[in-house]
Amino acid sequence: MPTQAKIDLVASLTDRFSEADNVFVTDYAGLTVAQITKLRKELRDQGVKLVVAKNTLMRIAAKDAGYEDAVEHLIGPTAVAFSNADPNVPAKILYDAYKEFKEIAKPEIKAFYIDKQAFSGADAERIAKLPPREVLLSQLISTIEGPIVSLVGTLDGIIQELVGTVDALAAKKGEE
């Protein structure tokens, strides 16, 4: 018979799964308490919540929230990061931290979900190396803006030539 505390925890975890735009399922095997605390602080500073709970409770919450694929990854020492930020923010923090700890431990990103779309942990490196969303948007805008600026410059040059020609003709007519 489940206790009220476990029922409340599953409800809380289900809410986290449901409300998060990005979910990262990670293995934190071999990390010390100090390392996990440091990692949690880095994530929390960016608005990401790292949760460690019993896998059985996490599995129930994942199923209830529609993350059936995540159930297979909830084995062993597992922490789940929930975020509504840009997906590359938690990916970069987790990837960099786990890369740093690879020498002494075996932490890894098992899988991650962006808007409930599943990706393997191997893809986390690609997401982590992406520039932030603002940079990508500014690159897109400059790509779109470039040809328009060139067109405006060309049209401006044509108009300047036309005005110069009309002024020269007017000056020539004035001399006659």
Sequence and secondary structure as in RCSB ss.txt:
>XXXX:A:sequence
MPTQAKIDLVASLTDRFSEADNVFVTDYAGLTVAQITKLRKELRDQGVKLVVAKNTLMRIAAKDAGYEDAVEHLI
GPTAVAFSNADPNVPAKILYDAYKEFKEIAKPEIKAFYIDKQAFSGADAERIAKLPPREVLLSQLISTIEGPIVS
LVGTLDGIIQELVGTVDALAAKKGEE
>XXXX:A:secstr
   HHHHHHHHHHHHHHHH SEEEEEE TT  HHHHHHHHHHHHHTT EEEE  HHHHHHHHHHHT GGGGGG  
SSEEEEEESS THHHHHHHHHHHHHHTTT   EEEEEEETTEEEEGGGHHHHHTS  HHHHHHHHHHHHHHHHHH
HHHHHHHHHHHHHHHHHHHHHHHHH 
